[in-house]
Amino acid sequence: MEKTVLPEGVNKTNAVLAIAALGVAVLMGIAVYGFDSAIPGVHDLFHDFRHSIGISCH
């Protein structure tokens, strides 16, 4: 029988932590650079939507 140094399920835990860290990094990048850097045109889309339902801005 082969003995392993790491207990069972550690690979799954590491994968979940890696995905969570990647998600946090992406969200931080969007927070710093804005949604337009992630999805071009999204600012204008929400801007027009706000005006269409009567919310003023600026």
matplotlib code that plots the C-alpha trace (Angstrom):
import matplotlib.pyplot as plt

x = [0.0, 1.3, 1.4, 0.9, 2.2, -1.0, -4.4, -7.3, -9.2, -6.3, -6.3, -10.0, -9.4, -6.5, -8.5, -11.3, -8.9, -7.2, -10.5, -11.6, -8.2, -8.6, -12.1, -11.0, -8.1, -10.5, -13.0, -10.1, -9.0, -12.5, -12.8, -9.5, -9.8, -13.6, -16.1, -15.3, -11.9, -13.5, -16.6, -16.3, -19.5, -21.1, -20.9, -22.9, -25.4, -26.2, -26.1, -28.7, -30.8, -30.8, -32.0, -34.7, -36.3, -36.0, -33.0, -30.9, -27.1, -24.1]
y = [0.0, 3.4, 6.0, 9.6, 12.7, 14.7, 13.6, 12.7, 15.7, 18.1, 18.4, 19.3, 21.9, 23.4, 23.6, 25.5, 27.9, 28.5, 29.2, 31.5, 33.4, 33.8, 35.1, 37.7, 38.8, 39.3, 41.3, 43.4, 44.2, 45.2, 47.3, 49.1, 49.5, 49.7, 47.5, 49.1, 47.4, 44.0, 44.4, 47.3, 49.4, 48.3, 51.8, 53.2, 50.4, 51.0, 54.8, 54.6, 52.2, 54.6, 57.4, 55.2, 54.5, 58.1, 58.2, 61.3, 61.2, 63.5]
z = [0.0, -0.9, 1.8, 0.8, 2.6, 2.1, 3.5, 1.2, -0.2, -0.1, -3.9, -3.9, -1.2, -3.1, -6.3, -4.4, -2.8, -6.2, -7.9, -5.1, -5.2, -9.0, -8.6, -6.0, -8.3, -11.2, -9.1, -7.7, -11.2, -12.2, -9.1, -9.9, -13.6, -14.0, -15.8, -19.1, -19.1, -18.5, -20.7, -23.2, -23.4, -20.1, -18.6, -21.5, -21.3, -17.7, -18.2, -20.9, -18.7, -15.8, -18.1, -19.6, -16.2, -15.1, -12.8, -13.3, -13.1, -13.2]

ax = plt.figure().add_subplot(projection="3d")
ax.plot(x, y, z, "-o")
ax.set_aspect("equal")
plt.show()
